[in-house]
């Protein structure tokens, strides 16, 4: 059940499956994943390799609310990694950015404040890379597109976000990867990082995410939440300035749904 992680001096891209292992008390030792094998921390390279790292697991990240699950997650982080950045106080140690509840994929966690500042700066200056895979309802007629629409808290339902005139700037680029009968698989690249951004934007143009309990239709594929996966993260390593990319495969349920659609197509 190897739960992948890759050390890059001062930061750790985590899969939530790995954190789940920690919170459930499964022994992982003090090793890190180097070229597909587990190695002791003493073997850690001083400079990370430049090639893309594939993390071989499905994973889910809960929203950042003070639930017992989230507290256990952070306790697990702090138990195995003694030093994390404290820019976001002790409630969210090391957390550089968020992904929604029920969204699978990758998340950046900084081990120290220097790394945190560097990663946060890249997010702000839009020099980092964040790509998602999403399964949406409907047949998108375009091969690609850009949604540039401000997002803010909904004035009707305070638990939701919405495209509103006085919202914060939000830009999502999408590319159609594959079409099925009534569904479309797309790749999304974020230029900004607003709460629920992809979910809100796709619903706004009439193609809500499959399984989305907030922004999707009542008739949808239920049981896993929205079909949204943080597939790719790219950023400059804070110390070496080398650009690193990390990729995570789809969770089993997501992959199985796509295969089922292909068989029916």
Buried (B, 14 or more C-beta within 10 A) or exposed (E): EBBBBBBBBBBBBBBBBBBBBBBEEEEBEEBBBBEEEBBEEEEBEEEBEEEEBEBEBBBBBBBBEEEEEBEBBBEBBBEBBEEBBBBBEEEBBBBBBBBBBBBBBBBBBBBBBBBBBBBBEBBEEEEBBBBBBBBBBBEBEEEEBEBEBBBBBBEEEEEBBBBBEEBEEBBBBBBBBEBBEEBBBBBBBBBBBBBBBBBBBBBBBEBBBBBBEBBBEEEBBEEBBBBBBBBBBBBBBBBBEEEBBBBBBBBEBBEEBBEEBEEEE
